[in-house]
Amino acid sequence: MAIYVYETIPEQPDELPMRFEVIQSMKDQPLRRHPDTGERVRRVISGGLGLMGLGAKGAAVPAATRGSGCGCGGACMCGRC
């Protein structure tokens, strides 16, 4: 199950959207209406979660690059190059 953020779609230009969270399966269709008020809603797309670890000198290194060589590219930030 995942937590999705939704916001109401304002009907008037001076209205502000209201945000709320809903726990849904990833297989569920996105909501079209607020479960309590019936207002039209849209799903909010936001940043994801990235796991970080510490490199040899304490610099943050993305989890995908740990233990598989440097992976820093041209400018080393992990202290292993």
PDB file with one MODEL, atoms N, CA, C and O in Angstrom:
MODEL        1
ATOM      1  N   MET A   1       0.847  -1.181   0.000  1.00  0.00           N
ATOM      2  CA  MET A   1       0.000   0.000   0.000  1.00  0.00           C
ATOM      3  C   MET A   1       0.891   1.242   0.000  1.00  0.00           C
ATOM      4  O   MET A   1       1.961   1.256   0.607  1.00  0.00           O
ATOM      5  N   ALA A   2       0.437   2.256  -0.676  1.00  0.00           N
ATOM      6  CA  ALA A   2       1.197   3.494  -0.786  1.00  0.00           C
ATOM      7  C   ALA A   2       0.334   4.656  -0.303  1.00  0.00           C
ATOM      8  O   ALA A   2      -0.895   4.581  -0.304  1.00  0.00           O
ATOM      9  N   ILE A   3       0.997   5.720   0.106  1.00  0.00           N
ATOM     10  CA  ILE A   3       0.293   6.946   0.512  1.00  0.00           C
ATOM     11  C   ILE A   3       0.380   7.925  -0.647  1.00  0.00           C
ATOM     12  O   ILE A   3       1.472   8.291  -1.081  1.00  0.00           O
ATOM     13  N   TYR A   4      -0.764   8.342  -1.138  1.00  0.00           N
ATOM     14  CA  TYR A   4      -0.823   9.306  -2.237  1.00  0.00           C
ATOM     15  C   TYR A   4      -1.362  10.632  -1.724  1.00  0.00           C
ATOM     16  O   TYR A   4      -2.229  10.677  -0.851  1.00  0.00           O
ATOM     17  N   VAL A   5      -0.827  11.713  -2.286  1.00  0.00           N
ATOM     18  CA  VAL A   5      -1.282  13.062  -1.944  1.00  0.00           C
ATOM     19  C   VAL A   5      -2.213  13.534  -3.061  1.00  0.00           C
ATOM     20  O   VAL A   5      -1.894  13.427  -4.245  1.00  0.00           O
ATOM     21  N   TYR A   6      -3.343  14.046  -2.665  1.00  0.00           N
ATOM     22  CA  TYR A   6      -4.323  14.601  -3.597  1.00  0.00           C
ATOM     23  C   TYR A   6      -4.603  16.041  -3.193  1.00  0.00           C
ATOM     24  O   TYR A   6      -4.344  16.444  -2.059  1.00  0.00           O
ATOM     25  N   GLU A   7      -5.140  16.813  -4.142  1.00  0.00           N
ATOM     26  CA  GLU A   7      -5.616  18.153  -3.816  1.00  0.00           C
ATOM     27  C   GLU A   7      -6.911  18.411  -4.563  1.00  0.00           C
ATOM     28  O   GLU A   7      -7.134  17.905  -5.663  1.00  0.00           O
ATOM     29  N   THR A   8      -7.753  19.210  -3.935  1.00  0.00           N
ATOM     30  CA  THR A   8      -9.016  19.563  -4.567  1.00  0.00           C
ATOM     31  C   THR A   8      -8.731  20.499  -5.736  1.00  0.00           C
ATOM     32  O   THR A   8      -7.730  21.215  -5.741  1.00  0.00           O
ATOM     33  N   ILE A   9      -9.612  20.485  -6.715  1.00  0.00           N
ATOM     34  CA  ILE A   9      -9.497  21.382  -7.868  1.00  0.00           C
ATOM     35  C   ILE A   9     -10.442  22.551  -7.614  1.00  0.00           C
ATOM     36  O   ILE A   9     -11.661  22.380  -7.637  1.00  0.00           O
ATOM     37  N   PRO A  10      -9.884  23.744  -7.369  1.00  0.00           N
ATOM     38  CA  PRO A  10     -10.742  24.897  -7.059  1.00  0.00           C
ATOM     39  C   PRO A  10     -11.700  25.221  -8.208  1.00  0.00           C
ATOM     40  O   PRO A  10     -11.330  25.173  -9.381  1.00  0.00           O
ATOM     41  N   GLU A  11     -12.930  25.551  -7.840  1.00  0.00           N
ATOM     42  CA  GLU A  11     -13.921  25.930  -8.838  1.00  0.00           C
ATOM     43  C   GLU A  11     -13.904  27.428  -9.110  1.00  0.00           C
ATOM     44  O   GLU A  11     -14.309  27.869 -10.185  1.00  0.00           O
ATOM     45  N   GLN A  12     -13.442  28.205  -8.149  1.00  0.00           N
ATOM     46  CA  GLN A  12     -13.361  29.659  -8.289  1.00  0.00           C
ATOM     47  C   GLN A  12     -11.896  30.089  -8.306  1.00  0.00           C
ATOM     48  O   GLN A  12     -11.071  29.451  -7.654  1.00  0.00           O
ATOM     49  N   PRO A  13     -11.549  31.153  -9.035  1.00  0.00           N
ATOM     50  CA  PRO A  13     -10.155  31.596  -9.113  1.00  0.00           C
ATOM     51  C   PRO A  13      -9.545  31.991  -7.764  1.00  0.00           C
ATOM     52  O   PRO A  13      -8.331  31.887  -7.588  1.00  0.00           O
ATOM     53  N   ASP A  14     -10.361  32.439  -6.818  1.00  0.00           N
ATOM     54  CA  ASP A  14      -9.840  32.886  -5.524  1.00  0.00           C
ATOM     55  C   ASP A  14      -9.770  31.750  -4.495  1.00  0.00           C
ATOM     56  O   ASP A  14      -9.303  31.968  -3.377  1.00  0.00           O
ATOM     57  N   GLU A  15     -10.226  30.545  -4.850  1.00  0.00           N
ATOM     58  CA  GLU A  15     -10.173  29.402  -3.943  1.00  0.00           C
ATOM     59  C   GLU A  15      -8.785  28.766  -3.942  1.00  0.00           C
ATOM     60  O   GLU A  15      -8.095  28.747  -4.961  1.00  0.00           O
ATOM     61  N   LEU A  16      -8.391  28.251  -2.792  1.00  0.00           N
ATOM     62  CA  LEU A  16      -7.132  27.529  -2.684  1.00  0.00           C
ATOM     63  C   LEU A  16      -7.416  26.029  -2.626  1.00  0.00           C
ATOM     64  O   LEU A  16      -8.410  25.607  -2.035  1.00  0.00           O
ATOM     65  N   PRO A  17      -6.548  25.225  -3.236  1.00  0.00           N
ATOM     66  CA  PRO A  17      -6.769  23.782  -3.155  1.00  0.00           C
ATOM     67  C   PRO A  17      -6.484  23.267  -1.755  1.00  0.00           C
ATOM     68  O   PRO A  17      -5.643  23.815  -1.043  1.00  0.00           O
ATOM     69  N   MET A  18      -7.188  22.211  -1.362  1.00  0.00           N
ATOM     70  CA  MET A  18      -6.970  21.568  -0.074  1.00  0.00           C
ATOM     71  C   MET A  18      -6.264  20.244  -0.337  1.00  0.00           C
ATOM     72  O   MET A  18      -6.734  19.445  -1.147  1.00  0.00           O
ATOM     73  N   ARG A  19      -5.143  20.001   0.335  1.00  0.00           N
ATOM     74  CA  ARG A  19      -4.396  18.751   0.150  1.00  0.00           C
ATOM     75  C   ARG A  19      -4.746  17.744   1.230  1.00  0.00           C
ATOM     76  O   ARG A  19      -5.028  18.108   2.372  1.00  0.00           O
ATOM     77  N   PHE A  20      -4.724  16.465   0.849  1.00  0.00           N
ATOM     78  CA  PHE A  20      -4.979  15.388   1.797  1.00  0.00           C
ATOM     79  C   PHE A  20      -4.281  14.133   1.299  1.00  0.00           C
ATOM     80  O   PHE A  20      -3.903  14.053   0.130  1.00  0.00           O
ATOM     81  N   GLU A  21      -4.109  13.167   2.167  1.00  0.00           N
ATOM     82  CA  GLU A  21      -3.428  11.920   1.837  1.00  0.00           C
ATOM     83  C   GLU A  21      -4.407  10.754   1.889  1.00  0.00           C
ATOM     84  O   GLU A  21      -5.343  10.746   2.689  1.00  0.00           O
ATOM     85  N   VAL A  22      -4.179   9.773   1.028  1.00  0.00           N
ATOM     86  CA  VAL A  22      -5.011   8.577   0.976  1.00  0.00           C
ATOM     87  C   VAL A  22      -4.089   7.367   0.827  1.00  0.00           C
ATOM     88  O   VAL A  22      -3.155   7.387   0.025  1.00  0.00           O
ATOM     89  N   ILE A  23      -4.354   6.314   1.603  1.00  0.00           N
ATOM     90  CA  ILE A  23      -3.611   5.064   1.460  1.00  0.00           C
ATOM     91  C   ILE A  23      -4.346   4.217   0.426  1.00  0.00           C
ATOM     92  O   ILE A  23      -5.522   3.890   0.586  1.00  0.00           O
ATOM     93  N   GLN A  24      -3.615   3.866  -0.650  1.00  0.00           N
ATOM     94  CA  GLN A  24      -4.202   3.085  -1.730  1.00  0.00           C
ATOM     95  C   GLN A  24      -3.197   2.044  -2.206  1.00  0.00           C
ATOM     96  O   GLN A  24      -1.992   2.184  -1.998  1.00  0.00           O
ATOM     97  N   SER A  25      -3.704   1.015  -2.839  1.00  0.00           N
ATOM     98  CA  SER A  25      -2.844   0.069  -3.529  1.00  0.00           C
ATOM     99  C   SER A  25      -2.346   0.745  -4.806  1.00  0.00           C
ATOM    100  O   SER A  25      -3.026   1.604  -5.367  1.00  0.00           O
ATOM    101  N   MET A  26      -1.162   0.352  -5.259  1.00  0.00           N
ATOM    102  CA  MET A  26      -0.640   0.917  -6.506  1.00  0.00           C
ATOM    103  C   MET A  26      -1.496   0.500  -7.704  1.00  0.00           C
ATOM    104  O   MET A  26      -1.423   1.116  -8.768  1.00  0.00           O
ATOM    105  N   LYS A  27      -2.293  -0.527  -7.532  1.00  0.00           N
ATOM    106  CA  LYS A  27      -3.169  -1.003  -8.605  1.00  0.00           C
ATOM    107  C   LYS A  27      -4.460  -0.200  -8.686  1.00  0.00           C
ATOM    108  O   LYS A  27      -5.144  -0.240  -9.708  1.00  0.00           O
ATOM    109  N   ASP A  28      -4.807   0.531  -7.624  1.00  0.00           N
ATOM    110  CA  ASP A  28      -6.047   1.302  -7.601  1.00  0.00           C
ATOM    111  C   ASP A  28      -5.981   2.474  -8.576  1.00  0.00           C
ATOM    112  O   ASP A  28      -4.924   3.068  -8.783  1.00  0.00           O
ATOM    113  N   GLN A  29      -7.111   2.788  -9.159  1.00  0.00           N
ATOM    114  CA  GLN A  29      -7.210   3.964 -10.019  1.00  0.00           C
ATOM    115  C   GLN A  29      -7.134   5.222  -9.155  1.00  0.00           C
ATOM    116  O   GLN A  29      -7.602   5.211  -8.016  1.00  0.00           O
ATOM    117  N   PRO A  30      -6.550   6.312  -9.678  1.00  0.00           N
ATOM    118  CA  PRO A  30      -6.525   7.566  -8.906  1.00  0.00           C
ATOM    119  C   PRO A  30      -7.947   8.047  -8.595  1.00  0.00           C
ATOM    120  O   PRO A  30      -8.877   7.844  -9.376  1.00  0.00           O
ATOM    121  N   LEU A  31      -8.087   8.689  -7.434  1.00  0.00           N
ATOM    122  CA  LEU A  31      -9.387   9.251  -7.070  1.00  0.00           C
ATOM    123  C   LEU A  31      -9.752  10.378  -8.028  1.00  0.00           C
ATOM    124  O   LEU A  31      -8.879  11.071  -8.550  1.00  0.00           O
ATOM    125  N   ARG A  32     -11.039  10.551  -8.252  1.00  0.00           N
ATOM    126  CA  ARG A  32     -11.530  11.668  -9.055  1.00  0.00           C
ATOM    127  C   ARG A  32     -12.331  12.646  -8.189  1.00  0.00           C
ATOM    128  O   ARG A  32     -12.523  13.807  -8.549  1.00  0.00           O
ATOM    129  N   ARG A  33     -12.792  12.144  -7.037  1.00  0.00           N
ATOM    130  CA  ARG A  33     -13.596  12.953  -6.121  1.00  0.00           C
ATOM    131  C   ARG A  33     -13.084  12.766  -4.701  1.00  0.00           C
ATOM    132  O   ARG A  33     -12.590  11.693  -4.355  1.00  0.00           O
ATOM    133  N   HIS A  34     -13.200  13.808  -3.872  1.00  0.00           N
ATOM    134  CA  HIS A  34     -12.826  13.728  -2.457  1.00  0.00           C
ATOM    135  C   HIS A  34     -13.773  12.736  -1.780  1.00  0.00           C
ATOM    136  O   HIS A  34     -14.989  12.817  -1.957  1.00  0.00           O
ATOM    137  N   PRO A  35     -13.215  11.794  -1.001  1.00  0.00           N
ATOM    138  CA  PRO A  35     -14.069  10.769  -0.387  1.00  0.00           C
ATOM    139  C   PRO A  35     -15.141  11.321   0.552  1.00  0.00           C
ATOM    140  O   PRO A  35     -16.193  10.701   0.710  1.00  0.00           O
ATOM    141  N   ASP A  36     -14.893  12.476   1.179  1.00  0.00           N
ATOM    142  CA  ASP A  36     -15.862  13.029   2.136  1.00  0.00           C
ATOM    143  C   ASP A  36     -16.756  14.101   1.527  1.00  0.00           C
ATOM    144  O   ASP A  36     -17.961  14.122   1.780  1.00  0.00           O
ATOM    145  N   THR A  37     -16.174  14.994   0.722  1.00  0.00           N
ATOM    146  CA  THR A  37     -16.936  16.152   0.239  1.00  0.00           C
ATOM    147  C   THR A  37     -17.466  15.996  -1.180  1.00  0.00           C
ATOM    148  O   THR A  37     -18.397  16.700  -1.572  1.00  0.00           O
ATOM    149  N   GLY A  38     -16.887  15.084  -1.951  1.00  0.00           N
ATOM    150  CA  GLY A  38     -17.324  14.908  -3.335  1.00  0.00           C
ATOM    151  C   GLY A  38     -16.712  15.903  -4.312  1.00  0.00           C
ATOM    152  O   GLY A  38     -17.008  15.866  -5.506  1.00  0.00           O
ATOM    153  N   GLU A  39     -15.851  16.801  -3.805  1.00  0.00           N
ATOM    154  CA  GLU A  39     -15.198  17.766  -4.702  1.00  0.00           C
ATOM    155  C   GLU A  39     -14.269  17.040  -5.663  1.00  0.00           C
ATOM    156  O   GLU A  39     -13.732  15.979  -5.346  1.00  0.00           O
ATOM    157  N   ARG A  40     -14.086  17.632  -6.850  1.00  0.00           N
ATOM    158  CA  ARG A  40     -13.141  17.050  -7.810  1.00  0.00           C
ATOM    159  C   ARG A  40     -11.725  17.174  -7.262  1.00  0.00           C
ATOM    160  O   ARG A  40     -11.383  18.183  -6.645  1.00  0.00           O
ATOM    161  N   VAL A  41     -10.894  16.143  -7.487  1.00  0.00           N
ATOM    162  CA  VAL A  41      -9.515  16.143  -6.982  1.00  0.00           C
ATOM    163  C   VAL A  41      -8.558  15.665  -8.074  1.00  0.00           C
ATOM    164  O   VAL A  41      -8.964  15.067  -9.070  1.00  0.00           O
ATOM    165  N   ARG A  42      -7.277  15.949  -7.852  1.00  0.00           N
ATOM    166  CA  ARG A  42      -6.209  15.443  -8.713  1.00  0.00           C
ATOM    167  C   ARG A  42      -5.084  14.943  -7.828  1.00  0.00           C
ATOM    168  O   ARG A  42      -4.877  15.447  -6.723  1.00  0.00           O
ATOM    169  N   ARG A  43      -4.355  13.946  -8.322  1.00  0.00           N
ATOM    170  CA  ARG A  43      -3.219  13.406  -7.577  1.00  0.00           C
ATOM    171  C   ARG A  43      -2.035  14.357  -7.755  1.00  0.00           C
ATOM    172  O   ARG A  43      -1.778  14.848  -8.854  1.00  0.00           O
ATOM    173  N   VAL A  44      -1.321  14.609  -6.657  1.00  0.00           N
ATOM    174  CA  VAL A  44      -0.161  15.492  -6.674  1.00  0.00           C
ATOM    175  C   VAL A  44       1.085  14.633  -6.851  1.00  0.00           C
ATOM    176  O   VAL A  44       1.306  13.686  -6.096  1.00  0.00           O
ATOM    177  N   ILE A  45       1.888  14.965  -7.842  1.00  0.00           N
ATOM    178  CA  ILE A  45       3.139  14.256  -8.070  1.00  0.00           C
ATOM    179  C   ILE A  45       4.233  15.034  -7.354  1.00  0.00           C
ATOM    180  O   ILE A  45       4.407  16.231  -7.581  1.00  0.00           O
ATOM    181  N   SER A  46       4.971  14.341  -6.485  1.00  0.00           N
ATOM    182  CA  SER A  46       6.035  15.003  -5.723  1.00  0.00           C
ATOM    183  C   SER A  46       7.310  14.184  -5.822  1.00  0.00           C
ATOM    184  O   SER A  46       7.333  13.125  -6.449  1.00  0.00           O
ATOM    185  N   GLY A  47       8.372  14.684  -5.197  1.00  0.00           N
ATOM    186  CA  GLY A  47       9.661  13.996  -5.216  1.00  0.00           C
ATOM    187  C   GLY A  47       9.593  12.654  -4.528  1.00  0.00           C
ATOM    188  O   GLY A  47       8.742  12.418  -3.671  1.00  0.00           O
ATOM    189  N   GLY A  48      10.501  11.778  -4.915  1.00  0.00           N
ATOM    190  CA  GLY A  48      10.548  10.448  -4.343  1.00  0.00           C
ATOM    191  C   GLY A  48      11.512  10.386  -3.172  1.00  0.00           C
ATOM    192  O   GLY A  48      12.009  11.408  -2.698  1.00  0.00           O
ATOM    193  N   LEU A  49      11.760   9.196  -2.726  1.00  0.00           N
ATOM    194  CA  LEU A  49      12.639   8.958  -1.591  1.00  0.00           C
ATOM    195  C   LEU A  49      13.917   8.328  -2.097  1.00  0.00           C
ATOM    196  O   LEU A  49      13.870   7.339  -2.829  1.00  0.00           O
ATOM    197  N   GLY A  50      15.059   8.880  -1.722  1.00  0.00           N
ATOM    198  CA  GLY A  50      16.340   8.317  -2.093  1.00  0.00           C
ATOM    199  C   GLY A  50      17.105   7.941  -0.839  1.00  0.00           C
ATOM    200  O   GLY A  50      17.172   8.719   0.112  1.00  0.00           O
ATOM    201  N   LEU A  51      17.681   6.753  -0.837  1.00  0.00           N
ATOM    202  CA  LEU A  51      18.443   6.314   0.325  1.00  0.00           C
ATOM    203  C   LEU A  51      19.900   6.707   0.138  1.00  0.00           C
ATOM    204  O   LEU A  51      20.464   6.525  -0.942  1.00  0.00           O
ATOM    205  N   MET A  52      20.506   7.241   1.181  1.00  0.00           N
ATOM    206  CA  MET A  52      21.892   7.681   1.125  1.00  0.00           C
ATOM    207  C   MET A  52      22.672   6.988   2.221  1.00  0.00           C
ATOM    208  O   MET A  52      22.128   6.648   3.271  1.00  0.00           O
ATOM    209  N   GLY A  53      23.947   6.784   1.966  1.00  0.00           N
ATOM    210  CA  GLY A  53      24.853   6.234   2.968  1.00  0.00           C
ATOM    211  C   GLY A  53      26.062   7.145   3.057  1.00  0.00           C
ATOM    212  O   GLY A  53      26.118   8.159   2.361  1.00  0.00           O
ATOM    213  N   LEU A  54      27.009   6.814   3.879  1.00  0.00           N
ATOM    214  CA  LEU A  54      28.209   7.631   4.004  1.00  0.00           C
ATOM    215  C   LEU A  54      29.376   6.928   3.335  1.00  0.00           C
ATOM    216  O   LEU A  54      29.588   5.731   3.529  1.00  0.00           O
ATOM    217  N   GLY A  55      30.135   7.686   2.543  1.00  0.00           N
ATOM    218  CA  GLY A  55      31.322   7.165   1.885  1.00  0.00           C
ATOM    219  C   GLY A  55      32.487   7.096   2.865  1.00  0.00           C
ATOM    220  O   GLY A  55      32.318   7.302   4.067  1.00  0.00           O
ATOM    221  N   ALA A  56      33.655   6.808   2.341  1.00  0.00           N
ATOM    222  CA  ALA A  56      34.849   6.606   3.169  1.00  0.00           C
ATOM    223  C   ALA A  56      35.201   7.830   4.001  1.00  0.00           C
ATOM    224  O   ALA A  56      35.697   7.690   5.119  1.00  0.00           O
ATOM    225  N   LYS A  57      34.956   9.025   3.477  1.00  0.00           N
ATOM    226  CA  LYS A  57      35.318  10.244   4.205  1.00  0.00           C
ATOM    227  C   LYS A  57      34.095  10.962   4.765  1.00  0.00           C
ATOM    228  O   LYS A  57      34.169  12.143   5.103  1.00  0.00           O
ATOM    229  N   GLY A  58      32.978  10.259   4.864  1.00  0.00           N
ATOM    230  CA  GLY A  58      31.780  10.844   5.454  1.00  0.00           C
ATOM    231  C   GLY A  58      30.878  11.571   4.477  1.00  0.00           C
ATOM    232  O   GLY A  58      29.858  12.123   4.888  1.00  0.00           O
ATOM    233  N   ALA A  59      31.223  11.590   3.184  1.00  0.00           N
ATOM    234  CA  ALA A  59      30.384  12.253   2.191  1.00  0.00           C
ATOM    235  C   ALA A  59      29.207  11.344   1.847  1.00  0.00           C
ATOM    236  O   ALA A  59      29.347  10.121   1.835  1.00  0.00           O
ATOM    237  N   ALA A  60      28.065  11.931   1.572  1.00  0.00           N
ATOM    238  CA  ALA A  60      26.888  11.151   1.211  1.00  0.00           C
ATOM    239  C   ALA A  60      27.097  10.506  -0.149  1.00  0.00           C
ATOM    240  O   ALA A  60      27.557  11.153  -1.090  1.00  0.00           O
ATOM    241  N   VAL A  61      26.758   9.231  -0.246  1.00  0.00           N
ATOM    242  CA  VAL A  61      26.888   8.473  -1.484  1.00  0.00           C
ATOM    243  C   VAL A  61      25.555   7.777  -1.729  1.00  0.00           C
ATOM    244  O   VAL A  61      25.056   7.096  -0.834  1.00  0.00           O
ATOM    245  N   PRO A  62      24.950   7.927  -2.939  1.00  0.00           N
ATOM    246  CA  PRO A  62      23.698   7.236  -3.213  1.00  0.00           C
ATOM    247  C   PRO A  62      23.837   5.733  -2.997  1.00  0.00           C
ATOM    248  O   PRO A  62      24.877   5.150  -3.302  1.00  0.00           O
ATOM    249  N   ALA A  63      22.798   5.117  -2.477  1.00  0.00           N
ATOM    250  CA  ALA A  63      22.834   3.690  -2.152  1.00  0.00           C
ATOM    251  C   ALA A  63      23.158   2.841  -3.369  1.00  0.00           C
ATOM    252  O   ALA A  63      23.789   1.792  -3.239  1.00  0.00           O
ATOM    253  N   ALA A  64      22.740   3.272  -4.538  1.00  0.00           N
ATOM    254  CA  ALA A  64      22.969   2.484  -5.745  1.00  0.00           C
ATOM    255  C   ALA A  64      24.443   2.382  -6.105  1.00  0.00           C
ATOM    256  O   ALA A  64      24.830   1.458  -6.820  1.00  0.00           O
ATOM    257  N   THR A  65      25.278   3.302  -5.631  1.00  0.00           N
ATOM    258  CA  THR A  65      26.689   3.281  -6.001  1.00  0.00           C
ATOM    259  C   THR A  65      27.564   2.662  -4.927  1.00  0.00           C
ATOM    260  O   THR A  65      28.737   2.392  -5.188  1.00  0.00           O
ATOM    261  N   ARG A  66      27.042   2.426  -3.722  1.00  0.00           N
ATOM    262  CA  ARG A  66      27.861   1.854  -2.662  1.00  0.00           C
ATOM    263  C   ARG A  66      28.263   0.432  -3.002  1.00  0.00           C
ATOM    264  O   ARG A  66      27.455  -0.349  -3.504  1.00  0.00           O
ATOM    265  N   GLY A  67      29.505   0.105  -2.729  1.00  0.00           N
ATOM    266  CA  GLY A  67      29.971  -1.258  -2.892  1.00  0.00           C
ATOM    267  C   GLY A  67      30.163  -1.697  -4.333  1.00  0.00           C
ATOM    268  O   GLY A  67      30.496  -2.857  -4.574  1.00  0.00           O
ATOM    269  N   SER A  68      29.966  -0.812  -5.293  1.00  0.00           N
ATOM    270  CA  SER A  68      30.107  -1.201  -6.696  1.00  0.00           C
ATOM    271  C   SER A  68      31.060  -0.267  -7.412  1.00  0.00           C
ATOM    272  O   SER A  68      30.799   0.122  -8.551  1.00  0.00           O
ATOM    273  N   GLY A  69      32.162   0.103  -6.772  1.00  0.00           N
ATOM    274  CA  GLY A  69      33.062   1.085  -7.371  1.00  0.00           C
ATOM    275  C   GLY A  69      32.607   2.469  -6.993  1.00  0.00           C
ATOM    276  O   GLY A  69      31.682   2.633  -6.197  1.00  0.00           O
ATOM    277  N   CYS A  70      33.235   3.438  -7.545  1.00  0.00           N
ATOM    278  CA  CYS A  70      32.941   4.821  -7.170  1.00  0.00           C
ATOM    279  C   CYS A  70      31.551   5.251  -7.642  1.00  0.00           C
ATOM    280  O   CYS A  70      30.670   5.502  -6.820  1.00  0.00           O
ATOM    281  N   GLY A  71      31.351   5.336  -8.940  1.00  0.00           N
ATOM    282  CA  GLY A  71      30.060   5.754  -9.462  1.00  0.00           C
ATOM    283  C   GLY A  71      29.793   7.227  -9.348  1.00  0.00           C
ATOM    284  O   GLY A  71      28.687   7.671  -9.654  1.00  0.00           O
ATOM    285  N   CYS A  72      30.787   8.023  -8.907  1.00  0.00           N
ATOM    286  CA  CYS A  72      30.592   9.459  -8.727  1.00  0.00           C
ATOM    287  C   CYS A  72      30.639  10.229 -10.037  1.00  0.00           C
ATOM    288  O   CYS A  72      30.190  11.374 -10.089  1.00  0.00           O
ATOM    289  N   GLY A  73      31.158   9.645 -11.071  1.00  0.00           N
ATOM    290  CA  GLY A  73      31.303  10.365 -12.322  1.00  0.00           C
ATOM    291  C   GLY A  73      32.585  11.182 -12.307  1.00  0.00           C
ATOM    292  O   GLY A  73      33.570  10.773 -11.693  1.00  0.00           O
ATOM    293  N   GLY A  74      32.588  12.330 -12.972  1.00  0.00           N
ATOM    294  CA  GLY A  74      33.799  13.123 -13.119  1.00  0.00           C
ATOM    295  C   GLY A  74      34.293  13.767 -11.830  1.00  0.00           C
ATOM    296  O   GLY A  74      35.504  13.870 -11.635  1.00  0.00           O
ATOM    297  N   ALA A  75      33.413  14.197 -10.957  1.00  0.00           N
ATOM    298  CA  ALA A  75      33.808  14.889  -9.741  1.00  0.00           C
ATOM    299  C   ALA A  75      33.573  13.964  -8.538  1.00  0.00           C
ATOM    300  O   ALA A  75      32.443  13.829  -8.068  1.00  0.00           O
ATOM    301  N   CYS A  76      34.629  13.337  -8.050  1.00  0.00           N
ATOM    302  CA  CYS A  76      34.475  12.373  -6.957  1.00  0.00           C
ATOM    303  C   CYS A  76      34.068  13.081  -5.666  1.00  0.00           C
ATOM    304  O   CYS A  76      34.657  14.091  -5.280  1.00  0.00           O
ATOM    305  N   MET A  77      33.053  12.530  -5.012  1.00  0.00           N
ATOM    306  CA  MET A  77      32.596  13.073  -3.743  1.00  0.00           C
ATOM    307  C   MET A  77      32.649  12.034  -2.637  1.00  0.00           C
ATOM    308  O   MET A  77      32.350  12.340  -1.483  1.00  0.00           O
ATOM    309  N   CYS A  78      33.032  10.795  -2.981  1.00  0.00           N
ATOM    310  CA  CYS A  78      32.959   9.733  -1.978  1.00  0.00           C
ATOM    311  C   CYS A  78      34.300   9.461  -1.312  1.00  0.00           C
ATOM    312  O   CYS A  78      34.339   8.788  -0.282  1.00  0.00           O
ATOM    313  N   GLY A  79      35.397   9.961  -1.865  1.00  0.00           N
ATOM    314  CA  GLY A  79      36.703   9.744  -1.271  1.00  0.00           C
ATOM    315  C   GLY A  79      37.348   8.426  -1.637  1.00  0.00           C
ATOM    316  O   GLY A  79      38.412   8.098  -1.111  1.00  0.00           O
ATOM    317  N   ARG A  80      36.724   7.647  -2.539  1.00  0.00           N
ATOM    318  CA  ARG A  80      37.294   6.372  -2.941  1.00  0.00           C
ATOM    319  C   ARG A  80      38.098   6.462  -4.237  1.00  0.00           C
ATOM    320  O   ARG A  80      38.726   5.480  -4.634  1.00  0.00           O
ATOM    321  N   CYS A  81      38.092   7.589  -4.890  1.00  0.00           N
ATOM    322  CA  CYS A  81      38.805   7.735  -6.173  1.00  0.00           C
ATOM    323  C   CYS A  81      40.232   8.213  -5.971  1.00  0.00           C
ATOM    324  O   CYS A  81      40.967   8.388  -6.943  1.00  0.00           O
TER     325      CYS A  81
ENDMDL
END
